[in-house]
Amino acid sequence: MAQRSASNHHRPIRSFVRRAGRLTPSQQRALDELWPEFGVDFEAKALDFRALFGRTANVVLEVGFGNGESLVQQAAEHPEQDYIGIEVHDPGIGHCLIAAREAQITNLKLISHDAIDVLEMQIPAGALQRINIYFPDPWPKKRHHKRRILQAPFLALCASRLAPGGALHIATDWQNYAEHIDEAFRRLDLFVCVERREHDGEQPLERPMTKFERRGLRKGHRIWDWKFAKAC
Ligand SMILES: C[S@@+](CC[C@H](N)C(=O)[O-])C[C@H]1O[C@@H](n2cnc3c(N)ncnc32)[C@H](O)[C@@H]1O
């Protein structure tokens, strides 16, 4: 097969930069020992949720779970639902694995890969009950706004992966991103806004507080929360 030349090689704009984060010894141990139990390797092939979780249940997917504490808390509080978390930051994944083991949960799987590829290739159409995107990287500089994950094509992809009646939950502590989100959904007819809250941390919308939310609140930021239902 002909090699593609460097000049026409297409590099996608990613919503993250892979940081060479330092893993603590316990995070490294968790990745080595617990990945076989909780981890799902990325493959360009649709997952079979029934085979993955050993049952049929509503599946909730979280994009960019950070250190995973709020993800594990949700999975522990809702044993009747199955959870998939996607993250690219190894120390956060290690932290999440440790929390998952401590919580003794069996309804959580983690994928370490770009969430856009995962949604496109691994998540079947109409398979999710809910998608959570909490405090996505705000990319505050104007020249970086194109890196924000919440853009129209990604939102259309989320809509296609949600079941009828499914919901997309979003939260941010960044005013300019909140304005961008309001505008993006105004232009889109794939979702209906069920609820929008603007608050100082006291009214999270059907979710626990997250690490980045606490950090934002310490800096005096406000919080914006949305629940969007997939349009019929
Ligand atoms: C600002 S942090 C918020 C973490 C967590 N949700 C919280 O509220 O504490 C955003 C996270 O999204 C992850 N992320 C960004 N783009 C991603 C992508 N395309 N796929 C998977 N994870 C992504 C980053 O690695 C980062 O950990």
The ligand as an SDF file (V2000), in Angstrom:
LIG
                    3D

 27 29  0  0  0  0  0  0  0  0999 V2000
  -11.5110   19.3240   33.3080 C   0  0  0  0  0  0  0  0  0  0  0  0
  -11.3950   17.5920   33.4690 S   0  0  0  0  0  0  0  0  0  0  0  0
  -12.9020   17.1660   34.3490 C   0  0  0  0  0  0  0  0  0  0  0  0
  -12.8160   15.8160   34.9920 C   0  0  0  0  0  0  0  0  0  0  0  0
  -14.0640   15.3500   35.7510 C   0  0  0  0  0  0  0  0  0  0  0  0
  -15.2100   15.1990   34.8730 N   0  0  0  0  0  0  0  0  0  0  0  0
  -14.4010   16.2910   36.8740 C   0  0  0  0  0  0  0  0  0  0  0  0
  -15.3900   17.0480   36.7520 O   0  0  0  0  0  0  0  0  0  0  0  0
  -13.6810   16.2920   37.8870 O   0  0  0  0  0  0  0  0  0  0  0  0
  -11.7420   17.0220   31.8240 C   0  0  0  0  0  0  0  0  0  0  0  0
  -11.2850   15.5890   31.5870 C   0  0  0  0  0  0  0  0  0  0  0  0
  -11.7050   15.1690   30.3010 O   0  0  0  0  0  0  0  0  0  0  0  0
  -10.7080   14.3450   29.7460 C   0  0  0  0  0  0  0  0  0  0  0  0
  -10.8940   14.3820   28.2910 N   0  0  0  0  0  0  0  0  0  0  0  0
  -10.8420   15.4630   27.4840 C   0  0  0  0  0  0  0  0  0  0  0  0
  -11.0930   15.1250   26.2170 N   0  0  0  0  0  0  0  0  0  0  0  0
  -11.3200   13.7870   26.2080 C   0  0  0  0  0  0  0  0  0  0  0  0
  -11.6260   12.8510   25.1880 C   0  0  0  0  0  0  0  0  0  0  0  0
  -11.7640   13.2290   23.9140 N   0  0  0  0  0  0  0  0  0  0  0  0
  -11.7630   11.5610   25.5310 N   0  0  0  0  0  0  0  0  0  0  0  0
  -11.6330   11.1610   26.8290 C   0  0  0  0  0  0  0  0  0  0  0  0
  -11.3590   12.0020   27.8440 N   0  0  0  0  0  0  0  0  0  0  0  0
  -11.1950   13.3030   27.5410 C   0  0  0  0  0  0  0  0  0  0  0  0
   -9.4050   14.9600   30.2100 C   0  0  0  0  0  0  0  0  0  0  0  0
   -8.3350   14.0140   30.2140 O   0  0  0  0  0  0  0  0  0  0  0  0
   -9.7570   15.4280   31.6200 C   0  0  0  0  0  0  0  0  0  0  0  0
   -9.4330   14.4720   32.6070 O   0  0  0  0  0  0  0  0  0  0  0  0
  1  2  1  0
  2  3  1  0
  2 10  1  0
  3  4  1  0
  4  5  1  0
  5  6  1  0
  5  7  1  0
  7  8  2  0
  7  9  1  0
 10 11  1  0
 11 12  1  0
 11 26  1  0
 12 13  1  0
 13 14  1  0
 13 24  1  0
 14 15  1  0
 14 23  1  0
 15 16  2  0
 16 17  1  0
 17 18  1  0
 17 23  2  0
 18 19  1  0
 18 20  2  0
 20 21  1  0
 21 22  2  0
 22 23  1  0
 24 25  1  0
 24 26  1  0
 26 27  1  0
M  CHG  2   2   1   9  -1
M  END
$$$$
